[in-house]
Amino acid sequence: MVRTDADSDLTSSLDHYLMMLALARVDPRNGKWCVITAGSAAQTGMVMVLEAQGDWKHFKPEDRGKLRKSSTSWRRTRTTRATYASDMRP
């Protein structure tokens, strides 16, 4: 089992970002890894802030279910609109 804490995950993501940034200067195809590692660092940072503030503790299981349903509904609507828009092309 792999275990990690938020602090080491954040510093590791930032270290990888800097390494990929140096590689991207040589080969631009490595730029995608900069985006991925920066996103990982940002997500970890946001989780750390939520945990520090205690803002996530008020969610109950039924609240999480409502969030999942609304995001699924949004995705379905977006997909339907995209499909409709592609049907309208000549």
Contact map, one row per residue, 1 for C-alpha under 8 A:
111000000000000000000000000000000000000000000000000000000000000000000000000000000000000000
111100000000000000000000000000000000000000000000000000000000000000000000000000000000000000
111110000000000000000000000000000000000000000000000000000000000000000000000000000000000000
011111011000000000000000000000000000000000000000000000000000000000000000000000000000000000
001111111000000000000000000000000000000000000000000000000000000000000000000000000000000000
000111111100000000000000000000000000000000011001000000000000000000000000000000000000000000
000011111110000000000000000000000000000000000000000000000000000000000000000000000000000000
000111111111000000000000000000000000000000000000000000000000000000000000000000000000000000
000111111111100000000000000000000000000010010000000000000000000000000000000000000000000000
000001111111110000000000000000000000000110011000000000000000000000000000000000000000000000
000000111111111000000000000000000000000010000000000000000000000000000000000000000000000000
000000011111111100000000000000000000000000000000000000000000000000000000000000000000000000
000000001111111110000000000000000000110110000000000000000000000000000000000000000000000000
000000000111111111000000000000000000110010000000000000000000000000000000000000000000000000
000000000011111111100000000000000000000000000000000000000000000000000000000000000000000000
000000000001111111110000000000000000100000000000000000000000000000000000000000000000000000
000000000000111111111000000000001100110000000000000000000000000000000000000000000000000000
000000000000011111111100000000000100000000000000000000000000000000000000000000000000000000
000000000000001111111110000000000000000000000000000000000000000000000000000000000000000000
000000000000000111111111000001101100000000000000000000000000000000000000000000000000000000
000000000000000011111111100001100100000000000000000000000000000000000000000000000000000000
000000000000000001111111110000000000000000000000000000000000000000000000000000000000000000
000000000000000000111111111101000000000000000000000000000000000000000000000000000000000000
000000000000000000011111111111100100000000000000000000000000000000000000000000000000000000
000000000000000000001111111100000000000000000000000000000000000000000000000000000000000000
000000000000000000000111111100000000000000000000000000000000000000000000000000000000000000
000000000000000000000011111111100000000000000000000000000000000000000000000000000000000000
000000000000000000000011111111100000000000000000000000000000000000000000000000000000000000
000000000000000000000001001111110000000000000000000000000000000000000000000000000000000000
000000000000000000011011001111111100000000000000000000000000000000000000000000000000000000
000000000000000000011001001111111110000000000000000000000000000000000000000000000000000000
000000000000000000000000000011111111000000000000000000000000000000000000000000000000000000
000000000000000010010000000001111111100000000000000000000000000000000000000000000000000000
000000000000000011011001000001111111110000000000000000000000000000000000000000000000000000
000000000000000000000000000000111111111000000000000000000000000000000000000000000000000000
000000000000000000000000000000011111111100000000000000000000000000000000000000000000000000
000000000000110110000000000000001111111110000000000000000000000000000000000000000000000000
000000000000110010000000000000000111111111000000000000000000000000000000000000000000000000
000000000000000000000000000000000011111111100000000000000000000000000000000000000000000000
000000000100100000000000000000000001111111110000000000000000000000000000000000000000000000
000000001110110000000000000000000000111111111000000000000000000000000000000000000000000000
000000000000000000000000000000000000011111111100000000000000000000000000000000000000000000
000000000000000000000000000000000000001111111110000000000000000000000000000000000000000000
000001001100000000000000000000000000000111111111000000000000000000000000000000000000000000
000001000100000000000000000000000000000011111111100000000000000000000000000000000000000000
000000000000000000000000000000000000000001111111110000000000000000000000000000000000000000
000000000000000000000000000000000000000000111111111000000000000000000000000000000000000000
000001000000000000000000000000000000000000011111111100000000000000000000000000000000000000
000000000000000000000000000000000000000000001111111110000000000000000000000000000000000000
000000000000000000000000000000000000000000000111111111110000000000000000000000000000000000
000000000000000000000000000000000000000000000011111111110000000000000000000000000000000000
000000000000000000000000000000000000000000000001111111000000000000000000000000000000000000
000000000000000000000000000000000000000000000000111111100000000000000000000000000000000000
000000000000000000000000000000000000000000000000011111111000000000000000000000000000000000
000000000000000000000000000000000000000000000000011011111100000000000000000000000000000000
000000000000000000000000000000000000000000000000011001111110000000000000000000000000000000
000000000000000000000000000000000000000000000000000001111111000000000000000000000000000000
000000000000000000000000000000000000000000000000000000111111000000000000000000000000000000
000000000000000000000000000000000000000000000000000000011111101100000000000000000000000000
000000000000000000000000000000000000000000000000000000001111111100000000000000000000000000
000000000000000000000000000000000000000000000000000000000011111110000000000000000000000000
000000000000000000000000000000000000000000000000000000000001111111000000000000000000000000
000000000000000000000000000000000000000000000000000000000011111111100000000000000000000000
000000000000000000000000000000000000000000000000000000000011111111110000000000000000000000
000000000000000000000000000000000000000000000000000000000000111111111000000000000000000000
000000000000000000000000000000000000000000000000000000000000011111111100000000000000000000
000000000000000000000000000000000000000000000000000000000000001111111110000000000000000000
000000000000000000000000000000000000000000000000000000000000000111111111000000000000000000
000000000000000000000000000000000000000000000000000000000000000011111111100000000000000000
000000000000000000000000000000000000000000000000000000000000000001111111110000000000000000
000000000000000000000000000000000000000000000000000000000000000000111111111000000000000000
000000000000000000000000000000000000000000000000000000000000000000011111111100000000000000
000000000000000000000000000000000000000000000000000000000000000000001111111110000000000000
000000000000000000000000000000000000000000000000000000000000000000000111111111000000000000
000000000000000000000000000000000000000000000000000000000000000000000011111111100000000000
000000000000000000000000000000000000000000000000000000000000000000000001111111110000000000
000000000000000000000000000000000000000000000000000000000000000000000000111111111000000000
000000000000000000000000000000000000000000000000000000000000000000000000011111111100000000
000000000000000000000000000000000000000000000000000000000000000000000000001111111110000000
000000000000000000000000000000000000000000000000000000000000000000000000000111111111000000
000000000000000000000000000000000000000000000000000000000000000000000000000011111111100000
000000000000000000000000000000000000000000000000000000000000000000000000000001111111110000
000000000000000000000000000000000000000000000000000000000000000000000000000000111111111000
000000000000000000000000000000000000000000000000000000000000000000000000000000011111111100
000000000000000000000000000000000000000000000000000000000000000000000000000000001111111110
000000000000000000000000000000000000000000000000000000000000000000000000000000000111111110
000000000000000000000000000000000000000000000000000000000000000000000000000000000011111110
000000000000000000000000000000000000000000000000000000000000000000000000000000000001111111
000000000000000000000000000000000000000000000000000000000000000000000000000000000000111111
000000000000000000000000000000000000000000000000000000000000000000000000000000000000000111
